[in-house]
Amino acid sequence: MREIAGEAVLLDMEQGMYYGLNEVGVEIWKLLEEGKSPAETVETLKSKFEVDAMTLMKDLLNLTSDLVEAGLVQAE
């Protein structure tokens, strides 16, 4: 992962594909790396962005599902 101007680029070395993350996606990625739970992640993001918890949870689930599907993270 490389962070560029508040956004990030992920490279799947096996597929040779790039994936982009927006500002919220970057924060989710960092919190996942720290081992935060979904509830902790939503609470942290609520303090940084003016978004309701349901929208954050939906975005979190969508992003993590996409990352798992792309093989960029593993579900536990």
matplotlib code that plots the C-alpha trace (Angstrom):
import matplotlib.pyplot as plt

x = [0.0, 1.2, -0.5, -0.7, -2.5, -4.9, -5.7, -4.0, -3.0, -2.8, -0.9, -1.9, 1.5, 0.1, -2.5, -0.6, -3.6, -3.9, -6.7, -7.5, -8.8, -10.3, -9.7, -12.2, -10.9, -7.3, -8.6, -10.4, -7.2, -5.1, -7.6, -7.7, -3.9, -4.1, -6.5, -9.5, -12.9, -15.7, -17.4, -14.1, -13.5, -16.9, -16.5, -13.1, -14.4, -17.4, -15.0, -13.1, -15.9, -19.4, -21.1, -23.7, -22.7, -25.0, -23.3, -19.9, -20.7, -22.1, -18.9, -16.7, -18.5, -18.4, -14.7, -13.6, -15.7, -14.1, -10.6, -11.2, -12.6, -9.6, -7.3, -5.8, -6.8, -7.9, -11.1, -10.7]
y = [0.0, 3.5, 6.5, 9.5, 12.8, 11.2, 8.3, 4.9, 2.5, -1.2, -3.5, -7.2, -8.6, -11.9, -10.4, -7.2, -5.1, -1.8, -0.9, 2.6, 3.6, 6.9, 8.7, 6.6, 3.4, 4.4, 4.8, 1.5, -0.2, 1.3, 0.2, -3.3, -3.5, -2.5, -5.4, -3.2, -4.9, -3.7, -1.9, -0.2, 0.8, 2.4, 4.3, 5.6, 6.6, 8.4, 10.7, 11.5, 11.8, 13.3, 10.0, 7.9, 4.5, 2.5, 4.1, 3.5, -0.2, -0.7, 0.9, -1.2, -4.4, -3.6, -2.7, -5.7, -8.0, -6.5, -6.8, -10.5, -11.2, -9.6, -11.7, -8.6, -9.6, -12.8, -13.2, -14.8]
z = [0.0, -0.9, 0.4, -2.0, -1.1, 1.4, -0.9, -1.4, -4.1, -3.4, -5.8, -6.2, -7.2, -8.4, -10.7, -11.6, -10.7, -8.9, -6.5, -5.2, -1.8, -1.0, 2.3, 4.2, 2.6, 3.8, 7.3, 7.2, 5.9, 8.7, 11.4, 9.9, 10.1, 13.8, 14.4, 15.3, 15.4, 13.1, 16.0, 17.0, 13.4, 13.1, 16.3, 15.3, 11.9, 13.4, 15.2, 12.0, 9.4, 9.5, 8.6, 10.5, 12.0, 9.6, 6.5, 7.9, 8.7, 5.2, 3.7, 6.0, 5.0, 1.3, 1.3, 3.3, 1.1, -2.0, -0.5, 0.4, -3.0, -4.6, -2.4, -0.8, 2.8, 4.4, 6.4, 9.8]

ax = plt.figure().add_subplot(projection="3d")
ax.plot(x, y, z, "-o")
ax.set_aspect("equal")
plt.show()
